[in-house]
Amino acid sequence: MCVSPYLKQSTFFEIIAEFLIRALESEIYMIASVSYTNRTLFSLCVVAVFGLIGCSAPNSADSNQTQAATTPPEISTPAVPTARSIQMDGSSTVFPISEAIAKEYRKSKGERALPINIEFSGTTGGFRKFCAGETDISNASRPILKEEMAACNQQGVRYIELPVAFDALTIAVNPQNTWAKDVTVAELKKAWEPAAQGKITTWKQIRDSYPDRPLKLYGAGQDSGTFDYFNEVTNGNANASRTDYTASENDNELVAGVSQDINALGYFGFSYFEDNQDQLKALAVDYGKGQGAVLPSREAVEKATYRPFARPLFIYINVAAIQQKPELQEFVLFYVRNAKRVSEAAQFIPLPDAGYRLSELHFYRGKVGTVFEGIPQPDVTIEELLRKQATF
């Protein structure tokens, strides 16, 4: 377990705070195995305890000292953006959350706010820029992978991984589609696996009861984390997909395509479906584990019944950039403290209060790295995510 770099200041209060933190981490670990509903009362306790600890959060000068301590000494010049602004890129799924929080932050700070530039080139494209030191924060709809970790390490980019919400990746069709109401993971594999290219071209080939109509596919582009996640779940390989479909890293383009094509079958983030329900129809997904077909919803994600397409969403923060830009630390804390309300308003599934307090704890302590070890781990539930965080 990492020791808090802030503890190096050796004040009495921080020693006590560290003791409480360690005790609380143990409690979070135990509670992570309890059902989502039963954790509500515990979450309230977490809020109260961390509200007291949060009073000791370091000022910007302290942050500069302690964040520097998280950078290995052999890396003398880690790659960081040089612009006097906060640069964000990455997942189009996470984009609505980050955009809304950035807007609120700018409003709260007024003229004193550092400019915040947010783009979406997809999770993979975002990590490419992040590990090159071109961005301060990378939005991600999947955890960082080993090859991306290696790229960051080569440039001396150390990062803090913070989950911000959950998403229900949604399988959607045109509302005029009267024949499809549900789909199995095996049928999605049949439609999307590389071997299907040029061969599976009609709906009837997916399920015999479907009509002999053309099958038009819409899905994420190869730089998208949604692309990686969908293919990992359906085909067992993040890069395994047919390529003869309409692809985009922009979910709005996929929504437009499916909404205008009666023969369409597509996939994208739940919030994009929720915002366009009058133009789309979601299919219930049958995981093949005996639970039957389940429609995407907040309740289904919280109860871990919408599987395997419920997934955590993240932001990754460049540690050296925090050292050079005190405003970045302030923005990240603002982000974490408002993520629950904003993500819920943006049609995502928020974490329990304990999850956000644990993210704030990890940021406060400068915990560098990922709880996922760079290995694709689809079908992680909210409880499993909390357990991973608590033992990191």
FENPEDA-V738695 format. One record per residue. N is the residue number from 1. SS is DSSP state (H for helix, E for strand, L for the rest). BURIAL is b if it has 24 or more other C-alpha atoms within 12 Angstrom, else e. Layout:
N_SS_BURIAL / N_SS_BURIAL
//
This chain:
1_L_e / 2_L_e / 3_L_e / 4_L_b / 5_H_b / 6_H_b / 7_H_b / 8_H_e / 9_H_e / 10_L_e / 11_L_e / 12_H_e / 13_H_e / 14_H_b / 15_H_e / 16_H_e / 17_H_b / 18_H_b / 19_H_e / 20_H_e / 21_H_b / 22_H_b / 23_H_e / 24_H_b / 25_H_b / 26_H_e / 27_H_b / 28_H_b / 29_H_b / 30_H_e / 31_H_b / 32_L_b / 33_L_e / 34_L_e / 35_L_e / 36_L_b / 37_H_e / 38_H_e / 39_H_b / 40_H_e / 41_H_e / 42_H_b / 43_H_b / 44_H_e / 45_H_e / 46_H_b / 47_H_b / 48_H_e / 49_H_b / 50_H_b / 51_H_e / 52_H_e / 53_H_b / 54_H_b / 55_H_e / 56_H_b / 57_L_b / 58_L_b / 59_L_e / 60_H_e / 61_H_e / 62_H_b / 63_H_b / 64_H_b / 65_H_b / 66_H_b / 67_H_b / 68_H_b / 69_H_b / 70_L_b / 71_L_b / 72_L_e / 73_L_e / 74_L_e / 75_L_e / 76_L_e / 77_L_e / 78_L_b / 79_L_b / 80_L_b / 81_L_b / 82_L_e / 83_L_e / 84_L_e / 85_L_b / 86_E_b / 87_E_b / 88_E_b / 89_E_b / 90_E_b / 91_L_b / 92_H_b / 93_H_b / 94_H_b / 95_H_b / 96_H_b / 97_H_b / 98_H_b / 99_H_b / 100_H_b / 101_H_b / 102_H_b / 103_H_b / 104_H_e / 105_H_b / 106_H_b / 107_H_e / 108_H_e / 109_H_e / 110_H_e / 111_H_e / 112_H_e / 113_L_e / 114_L_b / 115_L_e / 116_E_b / 117_E_b / 118_E_b / 119_L_b / 120_L_b / 121_L_b / 122_L_b / 123_H_b / 124_H_b / 125_H_b / 126_H_b / 127_H_b / 128_H_b / 129_H_b / 130_H_b / 131_H_b / 132_L_b / 133_L_b / 134_L_b / 135_L_b / 136_L_b / 137_E_b / 138_E_b / 139_E_b / 140_E_b / 141_L_b / 142_L_b / 143_L_b / 144_L_b / 145_L_b / 146_H_e / 147_H_e / 148_H_b / 149_H_b / 150_H_e / 151_H_e / 152_H_b / 153_H_b / 154_H_e / 155_L_b / 156_L_b / 157_L_b / 158_L_b / 159_E_b / 160_E_b / 161_E_b / 162_E_b / 163_E_b / 164_E_b / 165_E_b / 166_E_b / 167_E_b / 168_E_b / 169_L_b / 170_E_b / 171_E_b / 172_E_b / 173_E_b / 174_L_b / 175_L_b / 176_L_e / 177_L_b / 178_L_e / 179_L_b / 180_L_b / 181_L_b / 182_E_b / 183_E_b / 184_E_b / 185_H_b / 186_H_e / 187_H_b / 188_H_b / 189_H_b / 190_H_b / 191_H_b / 192_H_b / 193_L_b / 194_H_b / 195_H_e / 196_H_b / 197_L_e / 198_L_e / 199_L_e / 200_L_b / 201_L_b / 202_E_b / 203_H_b / 204_H_e / 205_H_e / 206_L_b / 207_L_b / 208_L_e / 209_L_e / 210_L_e / 211_L_e / 212_L_e / 213_L_e / 214_E_e / 215_L_b / 216_E_b / 217_E_b / 218_E_b / 219_E_b / 220_E_b / 221_L_b / 222_L_b / 223_L_b / 224_L_b / 225_H_b / 226_H_b / 227_H_b / 228_H_b / 229_H_b / 230_H_b / 231_H_b / 232_H_b / 233_H_b / 234_H_b / 235_H_b / 236_L_e / 237_L_e / 238_L_b / 239_L_b / 240_L_b / 241_L_b / 242_L_b / 243_L_b / 244_L_e / 245_L_b / 246_E_b / 247_E_b / 248_E_b / 249_L_b / 250_L_b / 251_H_b / 252_H_b / 253_H_e / 254_H_b / 255_H_b / 256_H_b / 257_H_b / 258_H_b / 259_H_b / 260_L_e / 261_L_b / 262_L_b / 263_L_b / 264_E_b / 265_E_b / 266_E_b / 267_E_b / 268_E_b / 269_L_b / 270_H_b / 271_H_b / 272_H_b / 273_H_b / 274_H_b / 275_L_e / 276_L_b / 277_L_e / 278_L_e / 279_L_b / 280_L_b / 281_E_b / 282_E_b / 283_L_b / 284_E_b / 285_E_b / 286_E_b / 287_L_b / 288_L_e / 289_L_e / 290_L_e / 291_L_e / 292_L_e / 293_E_b / 294_E_b / 295_L_b / 296_L_b / 297_L_b / 298_H_b / 299_H_e / 300_H_b / 301_H_b / 302_H_b / 303_L_e / 304_L_b / 305_L_b / 306_L_b / 307_L_b / 308_L_b / 309_L_b / 310_E_b / 311_E_b / 312_E_b / 313_E_b / 314_E_b / 315_E_b / 316_E_b / 317_E_b / 318_E_b / 319_H_b / 320_H_b / 321_H_b / 322_H_b / 323_H_b / 324_H_b / 325_L_b / 326_H_b / 327_H_b / 328_H_b / 329_H_b / 330_H_b / 331_H_b / 332_H_b / 333_H_b / 334_H_b / 335_H_b / 336_H_b / 337_H_b / 338_H_b / 339_H_b / 340_H_b / 341_H_b / 342_H_b / 343_H_b / 344_H_b / 345_H_e / 346_L_b / 347_L_b / 348_L_b / 349_E_b / 350_L_b / 351_L_b / 352_L_b / 353_H_b / 354_H_b / 355_H_b / 356_H_b / 357_H_b / 358_H_b / 359_H_b / 360_H_b / 361_H_b / 362_H_b / 363_H_b / 364_H_b / 365_H_b / 366_L_b / 367_L_b / 368_L_b / 369_E_b / 370_L_b / 371_L_b / 372_L_b / 373_L_e / 374_L_e / 375_L_e / 376_L_b / 377_L_b / 378_L_b / 379_L_b / 380_L_b / 381_L_b / 382_H_b / 383_H_b / 384_H_b / 385_H_b / 386_H_b / 387_H_b / 388_H_b / 389_H_b / 390_H_b / 391_L_b / 392_L_b
//
